[in-house]
Amino acid sequence: MKRKQTRTDLSTATGVVLKTLESGEPFTLNKLSNETALNFRTVKKVLDLLEKYQAILLEKKIDISNLDNLTIVQMRERSGLLSLPEKVRHLIIKASYYPTVSREEEILTYLLAHDATDVTSRIKMDKDKILVKLVKAGHVGEKNSKFYLTNMGKIVANGALMLYPELKNR
């Protein structure tokens, strides 16, 4: 008995393809089709569309505003930090606001690097006033004098790694 194929709309297919490509892993069209469970032709259409409009959307942005029963759509030039590539934005933010790594960020990224991300994987650390401050802030959990990142701590640690990728090697 033949299984009936269901069609995936272009918007959904685009989202699935982009989500799959976020890993940075290289894919052939066949592998991407298999990985996304989308038809080969659908994957090809999505990639053609993305490639065609990628350059335009680097320089411009689409604003969509909803006012009562009216939707206004406008394409504008990108301006400010958003007009710059992500890595350049991070460097500017780092240089302007966070030129040096804080002790808090060092502790959080240390816990992340040592996979102390829940109560079962907690690790022993020397307790100091900054670690106590992180526990009180809810970024670090403590049990039996061992420490681990809370969900909020993981978010902050990953953000610190975006600004300070060199912390991965500490």
Secondary structure, 3 states (H helix, E strand, C coil): CCCCCCCCCHHHHHHHHHHHHCCCCCCCHHHHHHHHCCCHHHHHHHHHHHHHHHHHHHHEEEEEEEECCEEEEEEEECCHHHHCCHHHHHHHHHHHHCCCCCHHHHHHHHHHHCCCCCHHHCEECCCCHHHHHHHHHCCEEEECCEEEECHHHHHHHHHHHHHCHHHHHC
